[in-house]
Amino acid sequence: MDDASANRGFLETSVRAVVAYLPADPKPVEKWIGDARPEFVCFLYEDDPSYLRVRNEFLARFMSEHLDTFVDPVPLPKNPTDSFEWLYSKMNWEVDYFLEKYPGSKVSDMVFCVSSDQVPIVVVLYTVALQRGTRFAYLDVPARASSKTGVEGLVHLPNLFHVSGEPYRSSALRKYREGRFADAADDFRTAYERAGDKQMEALRLLSECYAFLDRLAYGEALKKLEELAADENCCQKLGELTGSNVKNELLKLRSFLEVASRNFGYGTAGKEFIKVFSDPKAVEVFVRSLYVSSSRKVDHGEYEAASLLLYRIIEAVAQAKLASKGIDVSQFNAAQLSDDKRRDFAHFKAKVYQAGNEELTLEPQTGRLGLADAWILYLSVFYGNEVEGITTLDDKVRYMQRIRSFIELRNSCYLEHGTRGVSKEDAERFQQFTAALTKSFLGIKLLPPEEDDVLRPLRFAEQQ
């Protein structure tokens, strides 16, 4: 929706709902709404005692003359300039409420109408109008609008927003708060190109860093972070936003990414498996980043993608436990084990899969161990009863069956080998089990993004 089409012909089609700002002199708004005769009206007004009598008289008169119109008066915060987020949420709520209250209605049935002197309110409503597809109009300032009412009093919206990077700035901040960093980075880039605000450039680099981290592209994330840290102006702008020592926060993240990139980044395919997975710090950064990324995918409804990441954590835990015993699951050779250990491995595997003795084999095997067999090998040969509640053979079998149930969940989803989706409930159960398993076997406490002291996205002062 461009500026011209936003106002063109809005009275030529149905107007079922109006969100209108009430200026000190409500006559132009009253005349315009009277002509439109909507079914739903939300009046935004400043709670100023000097306007109390005029406002109350207007509302009483309007409601008496429009008995079939639903009216929702909404007082604005004292300083709308500092309340973009509140007003943005409220306007989205009003759109949703209208659609719910009048089934069959469309967002294009709603018009936002403000007076041009209320720039903070104009910016927010115009942003919501762009994102939701409502129509938008504004009356000229009250001093001039009194002689121009109805269609003649409406003028095309000027480019009030180019200098501030709106509506891309507001859109980017919302996407950032939702953890949609790749989308946020695109909007921050556009906001910077339009407004030249270095703050937007800083947030673009930060968002791109987080977006690469979510994709486990550690080296690329590190490059973006280094680019950000090298720009003193960007760091200063971030500090103003967060009210904190940004350099210390970025330094912690950089140390984390350096370990992750060195061990799991591009170009590390030749790294020695046992050396990597027997390094507690390397394993910790790997599983923490996997968990944070999976948590965001659950929040965004991407339950199948989350299950793949959670599966990889459970696999990594087994790989780490076996690497500490000198076992490389990528090229396992059962000849490494004694006869007794091969027998224990085979018997436990048969019990887990409920196979008969005729399916047991004690002959040396070679090849890659999958997740289930890696856990079976560890629990049957190397496990030392170190986890509470897993002591007897039956305990270990039951635990393996739980692991296998999540393997099946992952294998049957349509992003892997199957044709089914993963429900929110299944994804959340998988999360809880994975966090408990990692804590039990590695002593690593996995936390959601907002609680991880390194991977937690920088918060802005306005979000506190």
FIBASE-807770 format. One record per residue (C-alpha): x, y, z; residue in three letters. Coordinates in steps of 0.2 Angstrom, whole numbers, plus 5000, padded with zeros to 4 digits. Example, Ala and Ser with C-alpha at 12.3 -4.5 7.8 and 13.67 -1.06 7.14 Angstrom:
// residues 2
506249785039ALA/506849955036SER/
// end
This chain:
// residues 464
500050005000MET/500850164994ASP/500550345001ASP/499350394987ALA/498350234987SER/498150235006ALA/496950385005ASN/496250364988ARG/494350314987GLY/494250255005PHE/492450325005LEU/492050244988GLU/492050074996THR/491250015013SER/491950085029VAL/491449965043ARG/492750015056ALA/493650175060VAL/495150205072VAL/495250395074ALA/496250515085TYR/495250645093LEU/496050815093PRO/495650955104ALA/494351015091ASP/493450855086PRO/492250935073LYS/493250885058PRO/493350705064VAL/491550705069GLU/490950765052LYS/492050635043TRP/491450485053ILE/489650545052GLY/489850535033ASP/490650365034ALA/489350285046ARG/490450145052PRO/489849995063GLU/491450005074PHE/492450155080VAL/493950165092CYS/494250345098PHE/496050385103LEU/496150535114TYR/497450615126GLU/496850615144ASP/497050805146ASP/495850885159PRO/495751045148SER/494850945135TYR/493750845147LEU/492150935144ARG/492350945125VAL/492750765124ARG/491350705135ASN/490150805126GLU/490750745109PHE/490650555115LEU/488950575122ALA/488250655107ARG/489150535095PHE/488450385104MET/486650455105SER/486650485086GLU/487450325082HIS/486550195093LEU/487050045081ASP/488950095082THR/490050005094PHE/491250135102VAL/492850095111ASP/493650255119PRO/495550225122VAL/496550355132PRO/498350375126LEU/499850365137PRO/500550535143LYS/501950545131ASN/501450445115PRO/503250475108THR/503850355122ASP/502450225120SER/502650165102PHE/502649985108GLU/501049995118TRP/500150085105LEU/500749965091TYR/500049815101SER/498449905105LYS/498149945087MET/498449765082ASN/497249715096TRP/495949835089GLU/496049755071VAL/495949585078ASP/494449625089TYR/493549705075PHE/493749555064LEU/493249435078GLU/491649545082LYS/491149555064TYR/491349395056PRO/491549405037GLY/492349575038SER/494049615030LYS/495449725036VAL/495149835021SER/493449875029ASP/494449975042MET/495150145041VAL/496450235052PHE/496050425053CYS/497250545062VAL/497650725061SER/499350775054SER/499950865069ASP/500050705079GLN/501650635071VAL/502050495084PRO/500250425083ILE/500350445064VAL/501950345063VAL/501250195073VAL/499550195064LEU/500350205047TYR/501550055052THR/500049945057VAL/499049995042ALA/500549945031LEU/500749775040GLN/498949735042ARG/498249805026GLY/496949925033THR/496650095024ARG/497450255031PHE/496950435030ALA/497350595040TYR/496450765042LEU/497450925040ASP/497951005056VAL/496451075066PRO/496751255062ALA/496551225044ARG/495451075044ALA/493951165052SER/493551235034SER/493851075025LYS/492850925030THR/492350755023GLY/493250705007VAL/493950875004GLU/494750885021GLY/495850725017LEU/497550745009VAL/498850625003HIS/499950565017LEU/501650655015PRO/503250565017ASN/503350595036LEU/504250425039PHE/505750425027HIS/506850525038VAL/506550405053SER/506650245043GLY/504850195047GLU/503950085046PRO/505449975043TYR/506150025060ARG/504649975070SER/504449815060SER/506249765063ALA/506149795081LEU/504649685083ARG/505449545073LYS/507049555083TYR/506049545099ARG/505149385092GLU/506849305088GLY/506549315069ARG/508349385066PHE/508549355047ALA/506949455044ASP/507349585056ALA/509049615048ALA/508249645031ASP/507149785039ASP/508549855049PHE/509549875033ARG/508149965024THR/507850075039ALA/509750125039TYR/509650155020GLU/508150275022ARG/508650365038ALA/510550345039GLY/510350305057ASP/511950215063LYS/510850125077GLN/509950035063MET/511649975055GLU/512149915072ALA/510549815074LEU/510749745057ARG/512449675061LEU/511849605077LEU/510349525070SER/511349445056GLU/512549375069CYS/511149295078TYR/510349235062ALA/511949145057PHE/512049075075LEU/510349005074ASP/510848915058ARG/512448845067LEU/513448945054ALA/514748985068TYR/516049065057GLY/514849175048GLU/514149235065ALA/515849275071LEU/516249375056LYS/514749485058LYS/515149505077LEU/516849555073GLU/516249685060GLU/515049755073LEU/516349755087ALA/517649845076ALA/516449995073ASP/516550105088GLU/515050205082ASN/513950055081CYS/514449995098CYS/514050165106GLN/512350155098LYS/512049985105LEU/512550045122GLY/511350185121GLU/509950055117LEU/510349935130THR/511050045144GLY/512349915147SER/514249885144ASN/513949815126VAL/515849775123LYS/515849645138ASN/514249565131GLU/514949555114LEU/516649485121LEU/515749345129LYS/514849295113LEU/516449315103ARG/517349185115SER/515849065113PHE/515849085094LEU/517749065093GLU/517648895101VAL/516048845091ALA/516848895075SER/518548815078ARG/517748645082ASN/516148645072PHE/516248785059GLY/516548765040TYR/518248685036GLY/518348575051THR/517848415043ALA/519548345045GLY/519548385064LYS/519948225074GLU/518248165081PHE/518848105098ILE/519848265101LYS/518348375098VAL/517048275107PHE/518148235122SER/518348425124ASP/517048475137PRO/517048665132LYS/516848615113ALA/515348505117VAL/514548625129GLU/514548775116VAL/513848645103PHE/512348585113VAL/511948755120ARG/511848835103SER/510848685097LEU/509648705111TYR/509448895110VAL/509048875091SER/507848735094SER/506948835107SER/506648975095ARG/506048855082LYS/504748795095VAL/504248975098ASP/503949005080HIS/502948845077GLY/504348755068GLU/504148595078TYR/504948475065GLU/506448575063ALA/506648585082ALA/506548395083SER/508048385071LEU/509048495083LEU/508548405099LEU/508948235091TYR/510748305087ARG/510948355105ILE/510548185112ILE/511748105099GLU/513048235104ALA/512948185122VAL/513247995118ALA/514648045106GLN/515448145120ALA/515248005133LYS/516047875121LEU/517447995115ALA/518048005133SER/518247815132LYS/519247825116GLY/517747775105ILE/517447865088ASP/515647825083VAL/515947885065SER/517147735062GLN/516747615076PHE/517647445077ASN/517047315089ALA/518747235089ALA/519147385101GLN/518147295114LEU/518547145124SER/517446985122ASP/516547025138ASP/516147195132LYS/515547145115ARG/514447015124ARG/513747145135ASP/513447255120PHE/512547125110ALA/511447055125HIS/510847235129PHE/510547275111LYS/509447115110ALA/508547165125LYS/508147335120VAL/507547285103TYR/506747125110GLN/507647015099ALA/508046825102GLY/509746755105ASN/509846695088GLU/510046875082GLU/511446905093LEU/513146925086THR/514846935095LEU/515846955079GLU/516847115078PRO/515847245068GLN/516447405060THR/515547565053GLY/514647715060ARG/513547695076LEU/511947775075GLY/511147865089LEU/510247715097ALA/511747605095ASP/512947735102ALA/511847745118TRP/511647555119ILE/513547535118LEU/513847675132TYR/512447605144LEU/512947425142SER/514847445142VAL/515447605150PHE/514047675161TYR/514447675179GLY/512747705187ASN/513147885189GLU/511447945185VAL/510047935199GLU/508647825194GLY/509647725181ILE/510547585190THR/509747415185THR/509747335169LEU/507847365168ASP/508147545172ASP/509347555157LYS/508147465145VAL/506647585150ARG/507847735147TYR/508347675130MET/506447655126GLN/506147835130ARG/507647885119ILE/506947775105ARG/505247855106SER/506048025102PHE/507147945088ILE/505547885080GLU/504748055082LEU/506148135073ARG/506347995060ASN/504447995056SER/504348185053CYS/504248245036TYR/505848345037LEU/506848185039GLU/506148005034HIS/504348015036GLY/502648105032THR/502048165048ARG/502148325057GLY/502748355075VAL/501448435087SER/501848575099LYS/501648455114GLU/502848325106ASP/504148465103ALA/504048525121GLU/504148355128ARG/505648325117PHE/506448485124GLN/506148435142GLN/506848265140PHE/508448335130THR/508748465144ALA/508648335158ALA/509748205148LEU/511048335145THR/511048385163LYS/511148205170SER/512548145158PHE/513648295155LEU/513148415169GLY/512648555157ILE/511148655161LYS/510248695144LEU/509248855145LEU/508048945133PRO/508649095124PRO/508149225136GLU/509049145150GLU/510649085143ASP/511949215149ASP/512949215133VAL/511649175119LEU/510349285126ARG/509949425113PRO/510449595119LEU/508949675127ARG/508449865124PHE/508149985138ALA/506349995131GLU/506049805133GLN/506549795152GLN/
// end
